[in-house]
Amino acid sequence: MGLRVLPLEELHAKLGATFGEFAGWRVPMYYTSTIEEHLAVRGSAGIFDISHMGRLRLRGAGVLDVLEKLYTKKLSKTREGWMSGPTLALNEYARVKDDEMFYKVSDEEWLVVPNAAVADEIARYIREWASRLGVEVRVEDLRSDYALLALQGPEAQRIVEDLGGGEIASLKPLQFITNTSLAGAEIYVASRSGWTGEDGFEFWISPGEAVKLYEALLEKGVKPVGIASRDSLRIEMGFVLGGHEYGEDPRVFPCALSLRYGLGAIDWKKTGFVGEPALRACRREGVRWVRLGIVMKKKYARFIPRQGYKIMVEDQVVGWVTSGTYSPVRKRGVGQAYIDTRYAILGEPVEVVSDKGRRGEAKLEDFPLIKK
């Protein structure tokens, strides 16, 4: 089976994108350079095509019953016109299936963007539990109907205002509106959200209208940004990615508590959700591993900590790297790692050891790894 293709593939090719594979999709990795695009998002504004991600619409009287069963946050507290903030879907071992945010249109209509690698699985999972609970939920896959664009950076609000999007620009973080427009393009959903650590907006928009909006943003000087920079941006902020910082296999990944997700993703007053018994057992017993940041020392600035590299102290293996990149802001290699709690002391020096035995000195830091 071939790679899935983004609806704006032709536009990306015209812009000179270098393509690669991600989660079964052919996606733009970069257009000019990863560092240049990364710094554009940190300093001004960039536009991402993230249509490889899932787009589900959930409708029916039983939607909230299912979501409360499957997710770690009490989603009934979410207000209409707002996103839930991050929450986790766990398996019975308290390992993470996916991290997501829900858009509440009404009590009986919700939207969600699952991560690309598990989008089909999450749709099946929700349908399965609706059937098990005996409630009405219609799950619609909207990936063919809407592209997904993300405008990110400190100049994002000004650019939206310049394009006549005053209603969008006035949104508060995690607030959204439906059926609006920007630069003459009709938009299904516009939210003040993103995954870069910068201010920004995300748009669910039909493919034809997406081209119109994308080109209008380019005319305003917004830089097209690829998946490679999206990864380096999220690592600097300490944002997690499935298959790296979390996954379902308990032989590979610690329990969700070790993730240190924060942001209210787990509501400890909530009961009855999938994975709760194992998660509470983990909390009672304490965790062996915690997720921390690693920053290479200046002497080893070009040493990139890659997934799977060992973290060592006094020739003892004390952890492993889950994600790593070169940080254009810190001007050195940075990463995320699971560290044995006995050695998880912020500021302490550690060694990163590659799979070929190359060693580099680093120190443990908390997230984010850059100052805002």
Secondary structure as the mmCIF struct_conf table of DSSP 4:
data_model
#
loop_
_struct_conf.conf_type_id
_struct_conf.id
_struct_conf.beg_label_comp_id
_struct_conf.beg_label_asym_id
_struct_conf.beg_label_seq_id
_struct_conf.end_label_comp_id
_struct_conf.end_label_asym_id
_struct_conf.end_label_seq_id
HELX_LH_PP_P HELX_LH_PP_P1 GLY A 2 LEU A 3
STRN STRN1 ARG A 4 VAL A 5
TURN_TY1_P TURN_TY1_P1 PRO A 7 LEU A 8
HELX_RH_AL_P HELX_RH_AL_P1 GLU A 9 LYS A 14
TURN_TY1_P TURN_TY1_P2 LEU A 15 GLY A 16
HELX_LH_PP_P HELX_LH_PP_P2 ALA A 17 ALA A 17
STRN STRN2 THR A 18 PHE A 22
TURN_TY1_P TURN_TY1_P3 ALA A 23 GLY A 24
STRN STRN3 TRP A 25 TYR A 30
BEND BEND1 TYR A 31 THR A 32
HELX_RH_AL_P HELX_RH_AL_P2 THR A 34 GLY A 43
BEND BEND2 SER A 44 SER A 44
STRN STRN4 GLY A 46 ASP A 49
TURN_TY1_P TURN_TY1_P4 SER A 51 HIS A 52
BEND BEND3 MET A 53 MET A 53
STRN STRN5 LEU A 56 ARG A 59
BEND BEND4 GLY A 60 GLY A 60
TURN_TY1_P TURN_TY1_P5 ALA A 61 GLY A 62
HELX_RH_AL_P HELX_RH_AL_P3 VAL A 63 LEU A 70
STRN STRN6 TYR A 71 TYR A 71
BEND BEND5 THR A 72 LYS A 73
HELX_RH_3T_P HELX_RH_3T_P1 LEU A 75 LYS A 77
HELX_LH_PP_P HELX_LH_PP_P3 THR A 78 ARG A 79
TURN_TY1_P TURN_TY1_P6 GLU A 80 GLY A 81
STRN STRN7 TRP A 82 MET A 83
STRN STRN8 THR A 87 LEU A 90
TURN_TY1_P TURN_TY1_P7 GLU A 92 TYR A 93
BEND BEND6 ALA A 94 ALA A 94
STRN STRN9 VAL A 96 GLU A 100
STRN STRN10 PHE A 102 SER A 106
TURN_TY1_P TURN_TY1_P8 ASP A 107 GLU A 108
STRN STRN11 GLU A 109 VAL A 112
HELX_RH_3T_P HELX_RH_3T_P2 ALA A 116 VAL A 118
HELX_RH_AL_P HELX_RH_AL_P4 ALA A 119 LEU A 133
TURN_TY1_P TURN_TY1_P9 GLY A 134 GLY A 134
STRN STRN12 ARG A 138 ASP A 141
TURN_TY1_P TURN_TY1_P10 ARG A 143 ASP A 145
STRN STRN13 ALA A 147 GLN A 152
BEND BEND7 GLY A 153 GLY A 153
TURN_TY1_P TURN_TY1_P11 PRO A 154 GLU A 155
HELX_RH_AL_P HELX_RH_AL_P5 ALA A 156 ASP A 162
TURN_TY1_P TURN_TY1_P12 LEU A 163 GLY A 164
HELX_RH_AL_P HELX_RH_AL_P6 GLY A 166 ALA A 169
TURN_TY1_P TURN_TY1_P13 SER A 170 SER A 170
HELX_LH_PP_P HELX_LH_PP_P4 LEU A 171 LYS A 172
TURN_TY1_P TURN_TY1_P14 PRO A 173 LEU A 174
STRN STRN14 GLN A 175 GLN A 175
STRN STRN15 PHE A 176 LEU A 182
TURN_TY1_P TURN_TY1_P15 ALA A 183 GLY A 184
STRN STRN16 ALA A 185 SER A 191
BEND BEND8 ARG A 192 ARG A 192
BEND BEND9 TRP A 195 GLU A 198
STRN STRN17 GLY A 200 ILE A 205
HELX_RH_AL_P HELX_RH_AL_P7 PRO A 207 GLU A 219
TURN_TY1_P TURN_TY1_P16 LYS A 220 GLY A 221
HELX_LH_PP_P HELX_LH_PP_P5 VAL A 222 VAL A 222
STRN STRN18 LYS A 223 PRO A 224
HELX_RH_AL_P HELX_RH_AL_P8 ILE A 227 MET A 237
TURN_TY1_P TURN_TY1_P17 GLY A 238 GLY A 238
STRN STRN19 GLY A 242 GLY A 242
TURN_TY1_P TURN_TY1_P18 GLY A 243 GLU A 245
STRN STRN20 TYR A 246 TYR A 246
BEND BEND10 GLU A 248 GLU A 248
TURN_TY1_P TURN_TY1_P19 PRO A 250 VAL A 252
BEND BEND11 PHE A 253 PHE A 253
HELX_RH_3T_P HELX_RH_3T_P3 ALA A 256 LEU A 259
TURN_TY1_P TURN_TY1_P20 LEU A 263 GLY A 264
BEND BEND12 ILE A 266 ILE A 266
TURN_TY1_P TURN_TY1_P21 TRP A 268 LYS A 269
BEND BEND13 GLY A 272 GLY A 272
TURN_TY1_P TURN_TY1_P22 VAL A 274 GLY A 275
HELX_RH_AL_P HELX_RH_AL_P9 GLU A 276 GLU A 285
BEND BEND14 ARG A 288 ARG A 288
STRN STRN21 TRP A 289 MET A 296
HELX_RH_3T_P HELX_RH_3T_P4 LYS A 298 TYR A 300
TURN_TY1_P TURN_TY1_P23 ALA A 301 ARG A 302
TURN_TY1_P TURN_TY1_P24 GLN A 307 GLY A 308
STRN STRN22 LYS A 310 VAL A 313
TURN_TY1_P TURN_TY1_P25 GLU A 314 ASP A 315
STRN STRN23 GLN A 316 SER A 327
TURN_TY1_P TURN_TY1_P26 PRO A 328 LYS A 331
STRN STRN24 ARG A 332 ASP A 340
HELX_RH_3T_P HELX_RH_3T_P5 THR A 341 TYR A 343
TURN_TY1_P TURN_TY1_P27 LEU A 346 GLY A 347
STRN STRN25 PRO A 349 VAL A 353
TURN_TY1_P TURN_TY1_P28 ASP A 355 LYS A 356
BEND BEND15 GLY A 357 GLY A 357
STRN STRN26 ARG A 359 GLU A 365
HELX_LH_PP_P HELX_LH_PP_P6 ASP A 366 ASP A 366
BEND BEND16 PHE A 367 PHE A 367
HELX_LH_PP_P HELX_LH_PP_P7 PRO A 368 PRO A 368
BEND BEND17 LEU A 369 ILE A 370
#
